[in-house]
Amino acid sequence: TRPESYQQNGNAVVMLQQNRAGHYVTNGYINGYQVKFLLDTGATQVSIPANIAKQIGLTAGYSQSVNTANGVIEVFSTHLDSLSVGELTLYDLSANINPYMQGDTILLGMNALKQVKLVQQGKTLTLSEY
């Protein structure tokens, strides 16, 4: 699903609607490749399933252990030139490639979300540039 997005006073604004499970899922782009994001305020970093990272040409860097809801796992660092949701684009982000994640959904973690203003009202989440 494409998010509702517009410019307001020169700043990008994106409005997301909760899905039936109460999550915010939206299409977006990493380095120009279309991907699916799940907003996850519990994730420290953007976390990308290894199969998606391979499809979009991300390079795996050093390995590190991270704590997840399912215990401690090993992930690989990577770098994102750009990450976009609607009109909102962030640049030069670190991310993790997670070989244990199944499916095609990328966790949009706090290293990205802390760069935008988040306002939740009812079942709508608005992301906007400061």
Secondary structure, DSSP 8 states (H G I E B T S, - for coil): ---EEEEETTEEEEEEE--TTS--EEEEEETTEEEEEEE-TT-SSEEEEHHHHHHTT-----EEEEEETTEEEEEEEEEEEEEEETTEEEEEEEEEEETT--SSEEEE-HHHHTTSEEEEETTEEEEE--
